């Protein structure tokens, strides 16, 4: 159910409508937080992978010299 569907003509009391809207907003914020955490984790993993790759490449180059 969408927040916009809870409004005029609804059988829900204004208090329940407000609680529902607050819960939807809370869930939306949590979704943004989770997405941000996933992006941050991906960046950290990518940085670690790049550092390891660079280290391995430098070691390979040193062997060739």
N, C-alpha and C positions, 0 to 999 in steps of 0.2 A: 504494500500500500504506500502510495506517495503522500508526502505532507500536503500537497495541494488538494488531494482528495478529501482531506479532513478539514472541513470548513463549514460554511453556511449550509444548513439543511442536514448536517450530520447529526446522528443520534447521540454522539458523544458529547459529554459536558465540556464547557470551555476549559475546565481544569485538566481533564483527560487529554483534550486536544493540545494544550500547552505542554503536558508531560510527554506526549508523543513527539511533538516538534523538538523538544529538548533532547529526547533520546536519539532522534534522527541526526541532529546536529552533533551530538557526542559521537555517534557511529561514524559520521563523516570525518570528524577530526581524527579519530583513531585510524581510519583508512589512510588519511594523509600521512600520519605518523609512521604507519607500517611501510607505506611506499617510500618515504624518506629513509627509513632504516635500511630497506632493501637496496636502495641506490647507494647509500653510504657504504654498506658492506661490499657491494660490487666494486666500487671505486677502490676500497682498501685491498680487496683481493687482486684487482688488476694491477695496483701499484706494487704489491708483493711479487706478482708474477713477472712484471717488467723488470724489477730489481734482480730477481733470480736469473732471468734470461740474460740481462746485461752482464751479470757476474760470470755466467757460463760462457758467453761470447768473448769476454775479456780474457778468460782463462784459455780458451781455444786459440785466440790470437797470440797470446804469450807463448804458447807451445810452438806455434808456427815460427816465431821469431827466434 
